[in-house]
Amino acid sequence: MVGIDTPPYVAPNSTPISDAELGLLRRGVRFRSLYASQVLDEPALVARIQWMVDNGEEARTLPQVPMKLLVVDRETAVVLLAGEETAPETLSVVAARSALTDGLQAIFEQLWTHASPIRFGSGRQGATATHDADTSELIDLLNAGVKDESIARHLGVSPRTVRRRIAELLDELDATGRFQAGVRAVQRGLL
């Protein structure tokens, strides 16, 4: 299963994991999900994504994604048509195996190659002597493009603490900005 998720949401606070998703994950079905980075600004959605990642979902993020999409077994595609103007309505198109499903799968694959992994500290070997689990999680959240305020909520600290920790990380990596810090983190095997 592959999917793309982005706001708006018909029911903003309805984010429970469905029994169907849980059953599929337990049976070993591969889930790859691509999220718009603004999804990571909502604590309830972050908790849901973290649960899915912890249970086997591969998750990535991009600053923007073009649609809400679900493709099952490259055979069936569901595209939600709700936009800013139609958010209260649930409109969708379901397509069976066709050039349309092939095209939607190709769009997903192209976006996937450009997206950043979402790991929440669980996607890499344990903490190093200089990096505890919180620092590893901070690096992952920064890499995913999560805003400072959302990182603070996720880590349970103040935005000021997050900014201080980011400054310390930039100093440790001898980086002048977040992009350079990301490059250095990859070079050091932190990402």
Solvent accessible surface area in square Angstrom, and as a share of the most:
residue,aa,sasa,rsa
1,M,45,0.20
2,V,11,0.06
3,G,10,0.09
4,I,7,0.04
5,D,37,0.19
6,T,16,0.09
7,P,40,0.25
8,P,27,0.17
9,Y,54,0.21
10,V,79,0.45
11,A,51,0.40
12,P,91,0.57
13,N,136,0.70
14,S,70,0.45
15,T,24,0.14
16,P,104,0.66
17,I,45,0.23
18,S,52,0.33
19,D,125,0.65
20,A,70,0.54
21,E,36,0.16
22,L,41,0.20
23,G,29,0.28
24,L,41,0.20
25,L,19,0.09
26,R,182,0.66
27,R,182,0.66
28,G,61,0.59
29,V,45,0.26
30,R,141,0.52
31,F,15,0.06
32,R,25,0.09
33,S,14,0.09
34,L,0,0.00
35,Y,11,0.04
36,A,0,0.00
37,S,23,0.15
38,Q,77,0.34
39,V,1,0.01
40,L,1,0.01
41,D,27,0.14
42,E,91,0.41
43,P,70,0.44
44,A,50,0.39
45,L,13,0.06
46,V,8,0.04
47,A,61,0.47
48,R,53,0.19
49,I,3,0.02
50,Q,48,0.21
51,W,85,0.30
52,M,2,0.01
53,V,23,0.13
54,D,82,0.42
55,N,63,0.32
56,G,51,0.49
57,E,9,0.04
58,E,67,0.30
59,A,6,0.05
60,R,63,0.23
61,T,4,0.02
62,L,23,0.11
63,P,100,0.63
64,Q,148,0.66
65,V,18,0.10
66,P,85,0.53
67,M,37,0.17
68,K,23,0.10
69,L,8,0.04
70,L,67,0.33
71,V,2,0.01
72,V,50,0.29
73,D,109,0.56
74,R,132,0.48
75,E,83,0.37
76,T,51,0.30
77,A,0,0.00
78,V,37,0.21
79,V,21,0.12
80,L,61,0.31
81,L,95,0.47
82,A,16,0.12
83,G,22,0.21
84,E,135,0.61
85,E,153,0.69
86,T,37,0.22
87,A,21,0.17
88,P,111,0.70
89,E,92,0.41
90,T,96,0.56
91,L,79,0.39
92,S,57,0.37
93,V,65,0.37
94,V,101,0.58
95,A,13,0.10
96,A,75,0.58
97,R,134,0.49
98,S,49,0.32
99,A,88,0.68
100,L,93,0.46
101,T,1,0.00
102,D,67,0.35
103,G,32,0.30
104,L,14,0.07
105,Q,9,0.04
106,A,61,0.47
107,I,72,0.36
108,F,0,0.00
109,E,48,0.22
110,Q,107,0.47
111,L,35,0.18
112,W,18,0.06
113,T,96,0.56
114,H,123,0.55
115,A,12,0.09
116,S,33,0.21
117,P,44,0.27
118,I,6,0.03
119,R,49,0.18
120,F,8,0.04
121,G,30,0.28
122,S,66,0.43
123,G,51,0.49
124,R,56,0.20
125,Q,163,0.72
126,G,64,0.62
127,A,58,0.45
128,T,75,0.43
129,A,114,0.89
130,T,103,0.60
131,H,9,0.04
132,D,82,0.42
133,A,73,0.56
134,D,73,0.38
135,T,25,0.15
136,S,10,0.07
137,E,26,0.12
138,L,2,0.01
139,I,6,0.03
140,D,3,0.01
141,L,4,0.02
142,L,36,0.18
143,N,47,0.24
144,A,4,0.03
145,G,45,0.43
146,V,5,0.03
147,K,123,0.52
148,D,22,0.11
149,E,86,0.39
150,S,6,0.04
151,I,0,0.00
152,A,3,0.02
153,R,124,0.45
154,H,52,0.23
155,L,34,0.17
156,G,67,0.65
157,V,52,0.30
158,S,52,0.34
159,P,53,0.33
160,R,191,0.70
161,T,34,0.20
162,V,1,0.00
163,R,120,0.44
164,R,128,0.47
165,R,40,0.14
166,I,8,0.04
167,A,58,0.45
168,E,89,0.40
169,L,9,0.05
170,L,35,0.17
171,D,115,0.60
172,E,76,0.34
173,L,1,0.01
174,D,107,0.55
175,A,13,0.10
176,T,134,0.78
177,G,25,0.24
178,R,114,0.42
179,F,175,0.73
180,Q,60,0.27
181,A,9,0.07
182,G,24,0.23
183,V,62,0.36
184,R,66,0.24
185,A,2,0.02
186,V,90,0.52
187,Q,132,0.59
188,R,126,0.46
189,G,52,0.50
190,L,17,0.09
191,L,39,0.20
